[in-house]
Amino acid sequence: MIKYGKEPQLNISKPELVFLDREPTEEIKEKIFKHDNYTCQCCGKAINPKIKKERKQLQIDHIVPYKFGGDSSEKNLQTLCVTCNGYKNIHEINFRVTKTPLTSSKELNLFLIDKHDKEDLISWKMINLKRVINFFYHSKAVLSLNLAGRSKQVWEVELYQGNNPQWLENEKSKLLHYIKEELQHPKLEQLIIK
């Protein structure tokens, strides 16, 4: 006769799950906004913090996304506009760093997401170009953008030291087309990259 007993029980303790706060506190958010001067660290779009409607244009971004273990500490947070934060998505890009972490260039992605304000068309063009270039380098690579010449037909892009300007030179024909067509600046005479 076969005797059936209880199934053997393994006494395995369950690991304790630790949930990190995904969303930074309002106090930390405000501290990051102030630190970043209420300015998107990628495209440079700045807002007036006293105007409630404008504040909605900026968000706090996790440099290392929460999904990949990023925490909500101040060192892992940066201010991005809604557009840049949406485009960054779950990529790990620190726009507080001025030198690219990339060892070789990648394909230049040209995108235009913001609607423009007819009263500030030049600013809109600069913000979009800066965004494209900074995403290309995966950092805050653009030191300055200047419009010069007759009727602002010469554009100068100056990169922070440590960012290879040749990468952008190799994409110059795409950039010229982008500026003329997408950024609605058809009379562009010259694009200088330094």
Secondary structure, 3 states (H helix, E strand, C coil): CCCCCCCCCCCCCCCCCCCCCCCCCHHHHHHHHHHCCCECCCCCCECCCCCHHHHCCEEEEECCCHHHCCCCCHHHEEEEEHHHHHHHCCCCCCCCCCCCCCCCCCCCCCCCCCCCCHHHHHHHHHHHHHHHHHHHHCCCCEEEEEEECHHHCEEEEEECCCCCHHHHHCCHHHHHHHHHHHCCCCCCCEEEEC
